Amino acid sequence: MDSKLFTYLAFIVLVGANLVSEATSRTSLADESMYERHRQWMSEFGRVYSDNNERHKCFDIFKQNVVLIDPFNIANNKPYILAVNQFADLKNEEFTASRTGFKGRMCSNKATSFIYENFTTLPSAVDLLLSAC
């Protein structure tokens, strides 16, 4: 191999490695900052996870929520801002299910009958007790 070609290829490899290293260090700094933010959030809201798998899963959800919150607040043209609160490690579906009782199924395929559907004997009059409010 020609020495100039070898030098050129070595230079390309070094530049590429430098770019990868720089991108990795930026990502690491961003991740470290987010890890610290998550740790502070856990301390503030007394959040404890059962194991590292749950912690990593909830950290990823936390990070996704923060990535939505921060840009919204920067470009906010609304009279309110979003904040990281005690629910920041929950997905929308998890929050909705835990707070509204919604279990993900609105209707049942099983038809239920109306208990008075065959009722035919009706009184001729109904007295209503009306009270003065």
PADO-363665 format. One record per residue: x, y, z of N, C-alpha, C in turn. Coordinates in steps of 0.2 Angstrom, whole numbers, padded with zeros to 4 digits, always signed. Example, Ala and Ser with C-alpha at 12.3 -4.5 7.8 and 13.67 -1.06 7.14 Angstrom:
# residues 2
+0066-0028+0039+0062-0022+0039+0066-0016+0039;+0064-0011+0035+0068-0005+0036+0064+0000+0039;
This chain:
# residues 133
+0004-0006+0000+0000+0000+0000+0004+0006+0000;+0003+0011-0004+0006+0017-0004+0006+0021+0002;+0012+0024+0004+0012+0027+0011+0007+0033+0012;+0006+0037+0006+0002+0043+0006-0005+0040+0007;-0007+0035+0004-0014+0032+0005-0015+0029+0012;-0010+0026+0014-0010+0024+0021-0011+0029+0026;-0007+0035+0025-0007+0041+0030-0014+0044+0029;-0017+0044+0023-0023+0047+0022-0029+0043+0025;-0029+0036+0025-0033+0032+0028-0033+0032+0036;-0027+0033+0038-0026+0033+0045-0029+0040+0048;-0028+0045+0044-0031+0052+0046-0038+0051+0046;-0041+0048+0041-0049+0047+0041-0051+0043+0047;-0048+0038+0048-0050+0034+0054-0049+0038+0061;-0044+0042+0061-0043+0046+0067-0048+0051+0068;-0050+0055+0062-0055+0060+0063-0062+0056+0064;-0063+0051+0061-0069+0047+0062-0070+0045+0070;-0064+0043+0072-0064+0041+0079-0065+0047+0084;-0062+0052+0082-0063+0058+0086-0070+0061+0086;-0074+0060+0080-0081+0063+0080-0085+0058+0084;-0084+0051+0083-0088+0047+0087-0087+0048+0095;-0081+0049+0097-0079+0050+0104-0082+0057+0106;-0082+0062+0102-0085+0068+0104-0093+0067+0105;-0096+0064+0100-0103+0063+0100-0105+0059+0106;-0101+0054+0108-0102+0049+0114-0102+0053+0120;-0096+0058+0120-0096+0062+0127-0101+0067+0127;-0104+0070+0122-0110+0074+0122-0116+0070+0125;-0117+0064+0122-0122+0060+0124-0122+0058+0132;-0115+0056+0133-0114+0055+0140-0116+0060+0145;-0114+0066+0143-0115+0072+0147-0123+0073+0148;-0126+0073+0142-0133+0074+0142-0137+0068+0147;-0134+0062+0146-0137+0057+0150-0135+0058+0157;-0129+0060+0159-0127+0061+0166-0132+0066+0169;-0133+0072+0165-0137+0077+0167-0144+0075+0169;-0147+0070+0164-0154+0068+0165-0154+0063+0171;-0149+0059+0172-0148+0054+0177-0148+0058+0184;-0145+0064+0184-0145+0068+0190-0152+0071+0191;-0155+0073+0186-0161+0076+0187-0166+0071+0189;-0166+0065+0187-0170+0059+0189-0169+0057+0196;-0162+0057+0198-0161+0056+0205-0164+0061+0210;-0163+0067+0208-0166+0073+0212-0174+0072+0212;-0177+0070+0206-0184+0069+0206-0186+0064+0211;-0182+0058+0211-0184+0052+0215-0183+0055+0222;-0178+0058+0224-0178+0061+0231-0183+0065+0233;-0185+0070+0229-0190+0075+0230-0197+0072+0231;-0199+0066+0227-0205+0063+0228-0205+0057+0231;-0199+0055+0234-0199+0049+0238-0200+0042+0234;-0198+0042+0228-0199+0037+0223-0193+0032+0224;-0195+0026+0225-0190+0020+0226-0193+0014+0221;-0188+0012+0218-0190+0006+0213-0188-0001+0216;-0191-0006+0214-0190-0012+0217-0183-0015+0214;-0181-0014+0208-0175-0016+0206-0172-0012+0200;-0166-0013+0198-0163-0009+0192-0167-0009+0186;-0170-0015+0184-0174-0015+0178-0180-0010+0178;-0183-0010+0184-0189-0005+0185-0186+0002+0184;-0181+0003+0188-0178+0010+0188-0176+0012+0181;-0173+0007+0177-0171+0009+0170-0177+0011+0166;-0182+0006+0166-0188+0007+0163-0192+0014+0164;-0192+0015+0171-0195+0022+0173-0191+0028+0171;-0184+0027+0171-0180+0032+0169-0181+0034+0162;-0182+0029+0158-0183+0030+0151-0189+0034+0150;-0195+0032+0153-0201+0036+0153-0200+0043+0156;-0197+0044+0161-0195+0050+0164-0192+0055+0159;-0187+0052+0156-0183+0056+0151-0187+0058+0145;-0192+0053+0142-0196+0055+0137-0201+0060+0139;-0203+0060+0145-0208+0065+0147-0204+0072+0148;-0198+0072+0150-0194+0078+0151-0193+0081+0144;-0191+0077+0139-0190+0079+0132-0196+0082+0129;-0202+0080+0131-0208+0084+0129-0209+0090+0133;-0208+0090+0139-0210+0096+0144-0205+0102+0142;-0199+0101+0142-0194+0107+0142-0195+0111+0135;-0195+0107+0129-0196+0111+0123-0203+0115+0123;-0208+0112+0126-0215+0115+0126-0214+0122+0130;-0211+0121+0136-0210+0127+0140-0206+0133+0137;-0201+0131+0133-0197+0136+0130-0201+0139+0124;-0205+0136+0120-0209+0139+0115-0216+0140+0117;-0217+0141+0123-0224+0142+0126-0227+0148+0124;-0233+0148+0121-0237+0154+0120-0243+0154+0124;-0243+0150+0129-0249+0148+0132-0248+0152+0139;-0254+0153+0143-0254+0156+0150-0252+0151+0155;-0249+0145+0153-0247+0140+0158-0240+0137+0156;-0237+0133+0160-0231+0129+0159-0232+0122+0161;-0228+0118+0158-0229+0111+0161-0223+0110+0166;-0224+0105+0170-0219+0104+0176-0218+0097+0177;-0212+0095+0179-0211+0088+0181-0214+0087+0188;-0218+0082+0189-0222+0081+0195-0221+0074+0197;-0225+0072+0202-0224+0065+0205-0226+0060+0200;-0229+0062+0194-0231+0057+0189-0226+0056+0183;-0221+0059+0184-0216+0060+0178-0213+0054+0175;-0214+0048+0179-0211+0042+0177-0216+0037+0175;-0222+0040+0173-0228+0036+0171-0229+0038+0163;-0231+0033+0160-0234+0034+0153-0241+0037+0154;-0243+0040+0148-0250+0043+0148-0255+0037+0150;-0254+0031+0147-0259+0026+0148-0259+0024+0155;-0253+0023+0158-0252+0021+0165-0256+0026+0170;-0254+0033+0169-0257+0038+0173-0265+0038+0172;-0268+0037+0166-0275+0037+0165-0278+0031+0169;-0275+0025+0168-0278+0019+0171-0278+0020+0179;-0272+0023+0181-0272+0023+0189-0276+0028+0192;-0278+0034+0188-0281+0039+0191-0289+0040+0189;-0291+0036+0184-0298+0037+0181-0301+0030+0182;-0298+0025+0183-0301+0019+0183-0302+0015+0177;-0300+0019+0171-0301+0016+0165-0296+0011+0164;-0298+0005+0162-0294-0001+0161-0293-0003+0154;-0294+0002+0149-0293+0001+0143-0298-0003+0138;-0304-0004+0141-0309-0007+0137-0316-0003+0139;-0318+0000+0134-0324+0004+0135-0331+0000+0134;-0331-0005+0130-0337-0008+0129-0336-0016+0129;-0341-0019+0131-0341-0026+0131-0345-0029+0125;-0342-0034+0123-0346-0038+0117-0352-0041+0119;-0352-0043+0126-0358-0047+0128-0363-0042+0129;-0369-0043+0126-0375-0039+0126-0378-0040+0133;-0380-0035+0136-0384-0036+0143-0391-0033+0141;-0395-0037+0145-0402-0035+0144-0405-0030+0149;-0409-0026+0147-0413-0021+0152-0417-0025+0156;-0417-0024+0163-0421-0029+0167-0428-0027+0167;-0430-0022+0164-0438-0020+0164-0440-0020+0157;-0437-0024+0152-0439-0024+0145-0445-0027+0144;-0447-0032+0148-0454-0035+0147-0459-0033+0152;-0458-0028+0155-0462-0025+0160-0468-0021+0157;-0474-0024+0158-0480-0021+0154-0485-0018+0159;-0485-0020+0165-0490-0017+0170-0488-0011+0173;-0491-0005+0170-0489+0001+0173-0495+0004+0177;-0493+0008+0182-0499+0011+0186-0502+0016+0182;-0509+0018+0183-0512+0023+0180-0510+0030+0181;-0507+0031+0187-0505+0037+0189-0499+0036+0194;-0495+0041+0194-0489+0041+0198-0489+0048+0202;-0489+0047+0209-0489+0053+0213-0481+0055+0215;-0480+0061+0214-0473+0063+0215-0473+0067+0221;-0468+0066+0225-0468+0070+0231-0463+0076+0229;-0466+0082+0229-0462+0088+0227-0461+0092+0233;-0455+0093+0235-0454+0097+0241-0452+0104+0239;-0453+0109+0243-0452+0116+0241-0444+0116+0243;-0441+0119+0238-0433+0119+0239-0432+0126+0242;
